[in-house]
């Protein structure tokens, strides 16, 4: 199998640029991607279980991997949730599939967001991981709008080995993530 385009780009260009930019002494200090986790919360699955099947099929189409159904760990009467009810789905991508997905996200899906002016760079968690919230799955070209029942949001978490948010942001910028530029007033 061929190496993903983004991974090749990372190894040839990004590693040397990050090493120069932050004066890393050791190759293992250079941040790299570990995994990408995609979550979809399905609160409406408690009334209609078919929502779970539709969302699972759509997420499997987007990622190329079968999602895991997340179930409630305990009952919460205020939310009408019983222990063991399905409340969401998630997929963890690693290695080649992770690079392919990130490549499609950056170059195909994100530019299709309505009124897109860049991704907010405040989604970093302080440990070098980035969270991106999407409001609908229709930005991915694999999803057929006619067959889908409704727009669902999703949370995409990009986990890196970076120790500082500044290093993780530089890594994602070099990989092509279109962050908003801050204007100095």
C-alpha positions in Angstrom: 0.0 0.0 0.0 1.2 3.5 -0.8 2.1 5.9 2.0 -0.5 8.6 2.5 0.3 11.9 0.8 0.1 13.9 4.0 2.4 11.5 5.9 5.0 11.7 3.1 4.7 15.5 3.2 5.2 15.5 7.0 8.3 13.3 6.8 10.0 15.3 4.0 9.1 18.9 4.8 7.4 19.4 8.1 9.9 17.6 10.3 12.8 19.7 9.1 10.8 23.0 9.3 9.7 22.3 12.9 13.2 21.3 13.9 14.5 24.6 12.6 11.7 26.7 14.0 11.9 25.4 17.6 15.6 24.3 17.7 14.8 20.8 18.7 18.0 18.8 19.5 16.5 15.4 19.3 14.3 13.9 16.5 11.9 12.5 19.1 11.1 16.0 20.4 9.5 17.0 17.1 5.7 16.8 17.5 3.8 14.2 15.4 0.2 13.0 15.1 -0.8 10.2 17.4 -4.5 9.6 16.6 -7.7 11.4 15.6 -11.0 10.7 17.5 -14.3 11.6 16.0 -17.4 11.7 18.3 -21.1 12.2 17.5 -23.6 12.7 20.3 -26.9 11.1 19.6 -29.4 12.4 22.2 -32.3 11.7 19.9 -31.4 7.9 19.9 -33.4 7.4 23.1 -36.7 8.0 21.2 -35.8 6.7 17.8 -33.2 3.9 17.6 -33.0 4.1 13.8 -31.0 7.4 14.2 -28.2 5.2 15.6 -28.1 3.1 12.4 -28.1 6.2 10.1 -25.4 8.0 12.0 -23.3 4.9 12.2 -23.5 4.4 8.4 -22.6 8.0 7.7 -19.6 8.1 10.1 -18.4 4.8 8.6 -18.6 6.3 5.2 -16.7 9.4 6.2 -13.9 7.6 8.1 -13.7 4.2 6.4 -13.9 2.5 9.8 -16.9 1.1 11.7 -17.8 3.3 14.7 -18.1 2.1 18.3 -21.4 2.7 20.0 -21.0 4.6 23.3 -23.6 3.7 26.0 -24.7 5.5 29.1 -22.7 4.4 32.2 -25.4 5.4 34.6 -29.1 6.3 34.6 -30.0 10.1 34.7 -33.7 10.7 35.2 -33.6 14.4 34.3 -32.3 13.5 30.8 -34.5 10.3 30.5 -31.5 8.1 30.1 -31.2 4.6 31.5 -27.9 2.8 32.0 -26.8 1.0 28.8 -28.8 3.2 26.4 -26.8 4.2 23.3 -26.0 8.0 23.5 -23.2 8.4 20.9 -20.8 6.9 18.5 -17.0 7.4 18.1 -14.2 6.3 15.8 -10.4 6.3 16.6 -8.2 6.7 13.6 -4.5 5.9 13.6 -1.6 5.5 11.1 -2.5 5.6 7.4 -6.2 6.0 7.8 -5.6 9.0 10.2 -3.4 10.8 7.6 -5.9 10.1 4.8 -8.8 11.5 6.9 -6.8 14.6 8.0 -5.9 15.2 4.3 -9.5 15.0 3.2 -10.6 17.2 6.2 -8.1 20.0 5.5 -8.3 20.0 1.6 -11.8 18.9 0.8 -14.2 19.2 3.8 -13.2 22.4 5.6 -13.3 24.6 2.5 -16.9 23.5 2.0 -18.0 25.0 5.3 -20.5 27.9 4.7 -19.1 31.4 5.3 -15.7 29.9 6.1 -13.0 32.4 7.2 -10.6 30.0 9.0 -10.6 27.7 12.0 -10.6 29.3 15.4 -7.2 28.5 17.0 -8.6 28.4 20.5 -9.4 24.7 20.4 -6.2 23.6 22.0 -6.4 22.0 25.5 -3.0 23.0 27.0 -1.4 19.6 26.3 -0.9 19.9 22.5 -4.3 18.4 21.4 -6.7 20.2 19.2 -10.5 20.0 19.3 -12.6 21.0 16.3 -16.4 21.1 16.4 -18.4 20.7 13.2 -22.1 21.6 12.9 -23.0 19.3 10.1 -21.7 16.2 8.3 -22.7 17.5 4.9 -19.3 19.1 4.3 -17.9 15.7 3.5 -18.5 14.9 -0.1 -19.1 11.2 0.7 -22.4 12.0 2.4 -25.5 12.0 0.2 -27.8 14.9 1.4 -30.9 13.3 0.0 -30.4 10.0 1.9 -29.5 11.7 5.2 -32.3 12.3 7.7 -30.8 15.4 9.4 -27.6 17.4 10.0 -25.5 16.2 12.9 -22.6 17.8 14.6 -19.4 16.1 15.4 -16.3 16.7 17.5 -12.9 15.9 16.0 -10.0 15.6 18.4 -6.5 15.6 16.9 -4.0 14.1 19.4 -0.4 15.0 19.0 2.9 14.3 20.9 3.5 18.0 21.3 4.0 19.2 24.9 3.0 22.8 24.2 0.0 24.2 22.3 2.4 26.4 20.3 4.2 23.4 19.0 1.0 21.6 18.1 -0.4 24.7 16.3 2.8 24.9 14.3 2.5 21.2 13.4 -1.1 21.6 12.2 -0.3 24.8 10.3 2.6 23.1 8.5 0.2 20.3 7.6 -2.2 22.8 6.0 -4.8 23.5 8.7 -6.3 26.9 7.8 -6.3 28.7 11.2 -7.7 32.3 11.4 -5.0 35.0 11.3 -5.1 37.4 14.3 -5.2 41.0 13.3 -3.1 43.4 15.3 -5.0 46.6 16.2 
